[in-house]
Amino acid sequence: MTDPKPRGIPRVDLPSDVRLDTRAVREGLPASQWGENSEALFLTSSFCHPDAATAAARFANEEEAFVYSRFTNPTVMMFERRLAALEGTEACIATSSGMSAILLLCMGLLKAGDHVVCSRSVFGSTIKLLQGELGKFGVESSFVSQTDVGEWRGAIKPNTKLLFAETPSNPLTEVCDIRALAELAHGAGALLAVDNCFCTPALQRPVEMGADLVIHSGTKYLDGQGRVLAGALCCSQELIDKAFMPMMRSAGMSLSPFNAWVVLKGLETLGIRMAAQSERALGLARWLESHPSVARVYHPGLASHPQHALAMAQQQGSGGAVVSFVVKGEGADVARRHAFGVIDATRVCSITANLGDTKTTITHPASTSHGRLTEPQRLAAGITQGLIRVAVGLEDLQDLKADLSRGLDALSA
Ligand SMILES: *Cc1c(COP(=O)(O)O)cnc(C)c1O
């Protein structure tokens, strides 16, 4: 890849062969002249230049330097470099939220008359953004099955520019085949973007399987403790320079340095958190599968999961930390009452729709994240009234089982 602009901002001095766990803790910029060990938080909106000619060169983008925090800030850059290293991409651009990363993706790549193919099972706001907001500007989208590659192939048109996938899906943890979708996209002259929020690069690196762009909601596992909103888009340096940085400069969906600092520090523990939370989730999933009040359990680590083999191959043998399950109960009203009963009987889990936190969260998708759909739309998506989603945190597994037992045992008593 040619790089016309001299890259004046040095990297932290690491041996070139250090492994991912080391990069997760160390990648970024060198320390300032004060030698701080923990990365500095640069709360400044602008940066000073030694003289007017240098300022002119920097504004003309002829010299790489920090100029203004809408598009360049050292703390934000440390986060971008560290996440790019983990995803195995040349570059990364940070955004104010996961949704603004998807907005930047679309605004940077698409124009009126272009077409997007997207899974029907992606995050609800992503569907609303593509269908509603981008539809208004003449970008057309088709929504297809999460798991049937044939449907993706059938939806491709001459003006298809982007395939958008999210795997595993929320809340049913359906897995799509990244390699197959990448091949399909490239055969059609389009790009594949993967929302890697559920697995993070600790478990899944879409670019190694052929994806061109990776989307993150930093709000979830990258932060890891439910503190700030953040987002990121990882891809080639060429796409950042040509498509995304100019859009960021003009549109300003920038990540604040404070939020970047929080998520940057979160990345240092990402690998061990994902391993520990996924291990607890698998333990909980297996236990739920054997509970007499539970009709069905969704977790990619279970042998009963329809895409178990694909998930294990794509996700480095891990099912991730989200488990969903259906409580028994005849008819929608009874199932809903039972699900509410299990949720309300918990005393450790947090009743909230967020995920990726060290605190386990529990939610009823049919009345919260999918509450705005009609009942037939919900059923088509597999979101029944008995469904409960648990995003497993770092509490003791025995305590989580006891927390869910309270309500589940009452149903089978
Ligand atoms: C939460 C989420 C988003 C949106 O991220 P925000 O940071 O809340 O804007 C996008 N994709 C997935 C899969 C998510 O879970």
The ligand as an SDF file (V2000), in Angstrom:
LIG
                    3D

 15 15  0  0  0  0  0  0  0  0999 V2000
  -24.5490   -2.2090   21.1890 C   0  0  0  0  0  0  0  0  0  0  0  0
  -24.2750   -2.6490   19.8210 C   0  0  0  0  0  0  0  0  0  0  0  0
  -24.0930   -1.7240   18.7880 C   0  0  0  0  0  0  0  0  0  0  0  0
  -24.2410   -0.2430   18.9870 C   0  0  0  0  0  0  0  0  0  0  0  0
  -23.2370    0.2640   19.8430 O   0  0  0  0  0  0  0  0  0  0  0  0
  -23.4280    1.6130   20.6970 P   0  0  0  0  0  0  0  0  0  0  0  0
  -22.0580    1.7990   21.2770 O   0  0  0  0  0  0  0  0  0  0  0  0
  -24.4950    1.3570   21.7070 O   0  0  0  0  0  0  0  0  0  0  0  0
  -23.8050    2.6790   19.7420 O   0  0  0  0  0  0  0  0  0  0  0  0
  -23.8150   -2.2070   17.5230 C   0  0  0  0  0  0  0  0  0  0  0  0
  -23.7110   -3.5240   17.2850 N   0  0  0  0  0  0  0  0  0  0  0  0
  -23.8770   -4.4450   18.2600 C   0  0  0  0  0  0  0  0  0  0  0  0
  -23.7490   -5.8890   17.9400 C   0  0  0  0  0  0  0  0  0  0  0  0
  -24.1660   -4.0390   19.5580 C   0  0  0  0  0  0  0  0  0  0  0  0
  -24.3610   -4.9570   20.5150 O   0  0  0  0  0  0  0  0  0  0  0  0
  1  2  1  0
  2  3  1  0
  2 14  2  0
  3  4  1  0
  3 10  2  0
  4  5  1  0
  5  6  1  0
  6  7  2  0
  6  8  1  0
  6  9  1  0
 10 11  1  0
 11 12  2  0
 12 13  1  0
 12 14  1  0
 14 15  1  0
M  END
$$$$
